[in-house]
């Protein structure tokens, strides 16, 4: 994310228009000075331990990179559970996330400069030869302009930067003659047609072979792009121009940045998430520092660092002032509306904002960086990883974690800026969690659900490009790296570009146009390197004093809301109306609703419908209370239905050679032993005969004391459970009979009973789809004896058993690893289709979340998507706490339940209705998929 020498904490000053080489040299000195301030007051980690952790990072990289080269290359990415390469078109489509794949050996290119940083120069030389020999950039495939720029173009330029450095040193790369640069130039020209718009903003996608708009291109009809997608090009494109002398690349990237700056909302100085590339109209008008916008801000500041153009710094400072004024609510960073920045646009945060503390270090604003980083670390300590999204009261919103590196990035830069050994301990925790929960025999697998510990069959290229780079640099001493890292700047993909580019091929005019658009606050533009007495006020425990109040922020119950309630009582004002207290027949309550902009409509069937328009509220505070009230109503209306749903369960293979590394997310049953209340069940598996389990078993001796495998179909689930229980089985796993079914394309569900008393069923029962069930069946054919653990969530691995594993087991055949079931945050009821008597779960609740409309902004509920409620006092949310300031739940959820993709048994709700109900979350998730997935 940030410049390698990111802290500005030195005591010397830099002239306003100094050559950047002087600024870079000063910035490097800043880090040394800042470090010296901290080490005096903190217990440092010994050099031996830092070296040990650094060597551990090297071994982890070897495990990931080696398995990619062995099992996946020349494919774009490794699928670590099935030990094979992910090739576009040969695997089920994952939507926008696949736009990063272009059949150009993505992971290899993305890892080039990581090899040099980790002192693997021989491997780097071999990798460059492979890229030159095998990679084809002329494939008939549609790719993301953004992803191809930061990963492939950035990877080629980073590789070229370090190749010429090694060549100058005289030992390696003596044969190199700018071949990577020529490939980068070829790719740059292939991306240029994307900029053929009236605005200068690029199309989001392009065909590598046919470009844009041609019939065979299959792209060019898009009208929208994200702000980060259009605003994260200047570093790579300018570097390409400076390296080659072809100015066209930098010109196009500058034009896109200029257009975004011109289209910012003038009163708030914020930008939206999505913009029309032809008209310049904002499509999504919420603004934050996470998905969809993040690297736009990053590249404004870094463009100043790399290119020395003052206008980029002025723009960044203008935006940064707005961010700290509206979005920053320490330690939270919450999205707001660009036209009404005092109103929050959502009540959850996404994982991509974890880069922001590192950017604040580069800015020199250390206190809020420490605060936000500490808050994120507390979330990680609770869930082992940072969920893709989490609410303002730190509940899981989206449970996935694709091994993102942004938090490690900010940890590195905070350590560089402060020298506080606390951040070394944070890095140590990241290493331990990766090895304990994400490591599998063929690499590292993304987490499908941080709550259950289940895996996803993916290892994105950015994991090798960024994670290992930042972790190694965190523990490395200067002499451990074969070049001076302070001479380079990191791109958003952590690729290294040399700072000397600032004085090379400067043919682009540096017209300062910023002042044409806004009157700037001079205090925003400090052209000197701040004195350490200001950043670190002579207190070696300064950072600790900032972190300490946040130590328990995740475990505390709604601290911000409590504070506001207390303040309201002290001021004599009544606390806001809570949904659990509302009565539609109470005139006082109706008056409060009117003040909050909430209308009540009586329906013919006796229900009442609630609709909120924020613009009709008496004040912005009342509008916030109205939004909170509406969301509480939605939660209350669906609570009874939610209570009937069970969270996902886990099937963990614990025998050799898996040792607990492979975790399958399983659907629960509404009957039998409740694994959330009882100890997990562990045992070897055996297939029942008959396999469908619909009659008395003919092989009771085979399943006695074991976990029986049975096939779905021909009878009710409860009948299968009784038959295997009578045969002596200690548990059962039902495997779907629909060949090829997978949670990748279908939601999980829970097995219903038979409408009778099922208290006689005492064993646990879990459900696996066909694709995931075949993993266990294949393991039986390969190893005969397969032991599994049935539990409510994945358990820690058995260190004693794992210590017996042979070294070669990590590179065993593909049958030793497995592709997981997609974890669903909302597990849904579904009955066995062959058994019409089996009961299904309740159908879709009648409430819906507020729609995002232009007239009322995304905090308002439209009349089309309103919230119908029963006309009586609603049930109290026992123990439920909502932040009365901003913390309003955007969708009906519990901590175990937040995924919007829901199927409801036989009563399947139309997909259009589901998409309408969850429109904002779906749009935001799609935007996150586009941004560095």
MOQUI-V252475 format. One line per field, one symbol per residue. phi: phi as a letter, one per 40 degrees, with the letter a starting at -180 (. if undefined). psi: psi as a letter, one per 20 degrees, with the letter a starting at -180 (. if undefined). burial: # if it has 9 or more other ideal C-beta (glycine too) atoms within 8 Angstrom, else .. A space follows every 10 residues. Layout:
phi: ???
psi: ???
burial: ???
//
This chain:
phi: .bcccccbbc ccbbddbcdc dccccccccd cccccccccc bbcccccccc cccccccccc cdcccccccc bbdcccacbc cbfaccbdgc bdcbgccccc cbfbfdcccc cdccdcdcgb cccccccccc cccbcbcbcc acbccccccc cccccccccc dccccccccg bbgcccbgcc cccccdcdcc cddcccbccg ccdcbacccb gbgcdccfah bcbbaccccc bbbccccccc cccbgccccc cccccccccc cccccccbfb bccbbccbcg cccbbcbabb dgbdcccdcc ccccccbgcd cccccccccc cccccbccbd ccbbcbcccb ccbccababb ccccccdccc cccgbcdccc ccdcdccccc ccbgbccdaa ccbgccbbcc acfccccccc cccccccbgc cdcccccccc ccccccbbcb dbhbbcccac ccgcbbcaac cccccbdccc cccdbccdcc bcaccccbbc cccgccbccc ccbbfcbccb ccbdccbacc ccccbccbcd cccccbcfbc bdcccccdcc dbcccccfcc ccdccccccc cgcccccccc ccbcccdccc ccdcccgbbb bccccgcbbb bbbcccccac cccccccccc cccccccbcc cccccbccbb bbcbccbcfg cbbbcbccbc bgccccbbcc bbacbaccbc ccgcadccbc ccbdgbcccb cchgacdccc cccccccgcc aabcbdccdg caccbaccab cccbgbcbcc cbccbbbbcd cccccccccc ccbgcbbbbc acacbccccc ccccccdccc bcccccbacc cccbcbcbca ccccbccccb cdcdcccbcc ccbccbgccc bcccbbbcbc caccccccgc bbcccbcbcc acabccaacc cbbbfccccd cccccccbdc cccccccccc bgc
psi: grqhlhqnkr irqpqhlqqh hggghghhhg ggggghhhih jqoqpqhghh hghghhgghg ghgggghghg hhpjrgrpni hjlrqoppii qppjbhhiii pjlklghggi igihhghjkm hghgghgghg ghhhppjlqm qprpggghgh ggghgghggg ghghghhhhi grkhiplkhh hhgggghghh hhhhjmrhhi pqqhqqphgi cqhqhihkrj iqiqrqghhh jlhhgghggg ghghioihgh gghggggggg ghjqohhikq qagqqpighj qpgpjqpbjb phhfiggghg ghhgghikoh hhgggghggh ghghhghomp jqopqrphhm iipqirkrqr hiiihhhhhh ghhjngghgg ggghghhhgg hhjhroqhqq rikkqpgpiq oklqihhhgh gghhghhhjo ihhhhghhgg gghghhhipr hkbppqphoi hijqrqmqnq highhgghgg gghhiqrhii pirohijqqp rhjkqpppii hhjplnipql pojgihhqpq ohiinojroq qhhggnmkoi kghhhhhgij hkhhhqolhg hgghgghhgh iiqqqqpqhi ippijohhhh hhgghjkpqp pprhjirqpp ppohiiqhrh ghgghggggg hhgggghjgg hhhiqqrqrp opoirpkgkj hopppqprqj rapoiiirqq pprqqqpqoq hikjrppilh hhipjroppq qqqirqghhg ghghghijqi rqopppinpi qqihiqqrrq prajiapjii oiqqpqpqrg ghhhggghhg hgifopprpp rhrqrqqohg ghhipqhihi karhiirqpr pppphopqpp rohiniiqqr rqapqiqqqp qoqhhjaiiq prhhmanpqq mrprqqnoip ppoifimpph qprrhjnjpi npqmchnpqq hhgghghkgg hgghghhhhh nk.
burial: ########## ...#.....# ####.##### #.#######. .#.......# #.##.###.# #.###.###. ###.###### ########.. #....#.### ########## ########.. #.###.##.# ##..#.#.#. ########## ########## #######... .##..#..## #.######.# #####.#.## ########.. ##.#..#.#. .#.####### ########## ####.##.## ########## #.###..### #######..# .######### ########## ########## ########## ####.###.. ########## #.######## ########## ######.### ########## ..#.###### ########## ########## ########## ########## #.######## ########## ########## ########## ######.... #...###### #########. ##..#..#.. ...##.#..# ...##...## .#..##.... .###.##..# ..##...#.# #####..##. .....##### .#.#....## .######### #.#...#### #####.#..# .######### #########. ##..#.#### ########## ########## ###.#....# #.######.# ####..#.## .###.##### ##..###### #####.#### ######.... ###..##### ####...#.. #.######## ########## .##..##### #####.##.. ##..#...## .#..###### ########## ##..#..#.# #.....#### #.#..##### ##..#####. ...#..#... .######### ###...#### .####...#. ..######## ########## ###
//
